[in-house]
Amino acid sequence: MGAYSSFRFRDYRLLLAGVFFSNLGLQMTSVAASWDLYIQTRSAMVLGNVGLVQVAPFVLLSLWAGHVADRFDRRRVMTISQAVYLISCLVLALSPHSVFWIYGCLLVTATARTFQGPARGAVLPQVVPPESLSSAITWMSSAQEIANVGGPAVAGLLLALTSTRYVYMVQVVCAIVTLICFASLRVRRVETAANAPSRRSFLEGLHFVRDNKLILSAVSLDLFGVLFGGATALLPIFAVDILHAGPAALGWLRAAPSLGAVLMAVSQAHYGTIVHAGPALLAAVVGFGLATIGFAFSHSLWLSLLMLLLTGVFDNVSVVLRNSLVHTRTPDYLKGRVLAVNNIFVSCSNQLGAMESGWTAHWLGAVPSVWVGGLATILIAAGCAVLSPQLRRWRQTS
């Protein structure tokens, strides 16, 4: 099948559009919320605590969300969670933009995304045939990253011209479009988990990941690598205090990693399968750490943008390889629960990484926080290469 084979299917196009607009609005709000919080408080701790607010629902509810995705109609789960997300967006757009209201709305939207994530990931094999799954995964990643580029850039422009309230209103429109796309899906029926929930079925995804050493190694590498190597939460500090730029520059700084990810995703879609997947994954994590260190020491806006772009290039290799591994080696009736476990790892790496960066910057300063994190990422990749022979030997055949 060709690189564009997945686009032949109506429901995949709807799912792709929904994911695009969902990410577009989410990224715009992330920029606006971080700007509001930093301008009000000038506190790295407040920025870092955004990660804590957003990761709590994933840690507490993801296993339940995965069981729901496997037990009930996945399209309905996606639609209901998106409706809750839309209500939270409306509240954020209309409420006072205080720390309390921003934290509260981010908590609700993170809860909705906790339930939507496993269902949205697990529904993918229900809208494309197996021979188009690799193409579908790659272009799904591309759509997310294109939205991750456009969202911060548009948000930065709107912030420079208007105010954060307009950014939040645009997110409401994106949430409505996403809801329409998800509600319009027609998906194939698949075998679901037993109707009566049990402790065994509830934890089956966790047991599957634990027993599959290759998947466990891949998601653990992503968890600890991004946990220490992320600089996204501190970008308002770099934009204002180090690079001496404004909100438009903040938007481009937030967009740069996703621009790099888009370029790499399109390249992977046309290049095809990375055969030596394990070594490629380890090399990508090392590259991510090196680019993070380069960003930490940069005092030039253009060099900072280049370093962030490279972090996106390397991170996309990791994302596509990990998603392909989980989808191809997990039975469909378990996909929701396994993807829920994967989401816990990913969310912990992103959101706890934001918290770690904020707290470390509060104690040590923004620059040391970022370069020490980049160095830790490289050391973690080296440790995984030594301790996980399954990861070193991982090859993909199709």
Secondary structure as UniProt FT lines:
FT   TURN            3..4
FT   HELIX           5..8
FT   HELIX           10..41
FT   HELIX           44..71
FT   HELIX           74..94
FT   HELIX           99..122
FT   HELIX           124..126
FT   HELIX           130..132
FT   HELIX           133..161
FT   HELIX           164..183
FT   HELIX           199..202
FT   HELIX           204..211
FT   HELIX           213..229
FT   HELIX           232..234
FT   HELIX           235..237
FT   HELIX           238..242
FT   HELIX           247..271
FT   HELIX           277..297
FT   HELIX           301..328
FT   HELIX           332..334
FT   HELIX           335..347
FT   HELIX           348..352
FT   HELIX           353..364
FT   HELIX           366..387
FT   HELIX           389..393
//
